[in-house]
Amino acid sequence: MKNYMDKEMNFWDMCVAIGHAIGRCVGWLWQVLQQMLRLTWQYWWMALVFIGLAIGAALYYTRTENLTFKMNAVVMINGASIQQFEQTFAPLRSGILLPDDAAITPYVHDYVAKRFDTYRVIDCMHDGIADFIDFKNKVSATDTLKVQMQDRICIQFRIKNKNMGQVPQIEQAVLDFLNSNEPMQRSYVTYLSDLQEAVAFNHRQSQKLDSLTSHYYYHTAAINQPSMSMNNGITFNGDRRIRLFLNEIYEQQEHTRLGDYRIQFATAPVMLENHFFVDPAPVNDRKKCLVVFCLIAWIGTCVLAELINKRKAIYAWLKQ
């Protein structure tokens, strides 16, 4: 019992110590803020100059032609794994080890397109259809509710407003670079062969089910003709059941539809599901940049003012 009470007290003491530490930290921040306000009042002319320069720099940085936007596109990976795709994509992300003869290389080296990155596409309904893109990288690879799709991934890069007209050329250059990778091509050839066989099989099965339904419906004799009803895909004609195989047909149609959809995008190892589209919010938004630049200018003013106030002490310390 005594040991238990000691543990209780130790835990309580730890909570009290944490509370005191947080209180001291808040008190120190308040003292710093007070000192910064005093320095701003004392050197108001310096603060006005620095903040004026910061506003001018922010306005210049966020001018129309210099606005930077994020471009996003979802690509379908035909055959290769996500890991294999990431290895192929790595030179674009780092900006090094790009072949000199690759069409994308000049755009990367001249910073026309920069900050290449990838984000996982998430399927929440387990139906093979993309639901959202995990831009914040919060979804775990082991999550069974929000599943990371293995055949789709989002590509992102940044581009300035003045270079928007070059997006189609950059898009094609990115695809050419990814599709020219030999391991990706080998995986694609195997995948395409398997997909074509699966699509042909699905179409044959659909025809067989249709023929089987017609045979049962038209060639199965009924005992009593007057009574007819419908329930759960089965027609009751008289007192004999004639199956229409509706559930099987719907399931097979879904397999056939997915196969036909995939083969439309299986003309290369990597295909765009949609063209690159622009995120309407610029990275260097004017309001955000004004706040950040002015905050940096205010802090810089306070640091410089404090150095001026203590210049004699600093000079004496340097002479020691």
Secondary structure, 3 states (H helix, E strand, C coil): CHHHHHHHHHHHHHHHHHHHHHHHHHHHHHHHHHHHHHHHHHCHHHHHHHHHHHHHHHHHHCCHHHCEEEEEEEEEECCCCHHHHHHHHHHHHHCCCCCCCCCCHHHHHCCCEEEEEEEEEEECCCCCCCCEECCCCCCCCCCCCCEEEEEEEEEEEEEEHHHHHHHHHHHHHHHHHHHCCHHHHHHHHHHHHHHHHHHHHHHHHHHHHHHHHHHHHHHCCCCCCCCEEEECCEEEECCEEEECCHHHHHHHHHHHHHHHHHHHCCCCCEEECCCCEECCCCCCCHHHHHHHHHHHHHHHHHHHHHHHHCHHHHHHHHHC
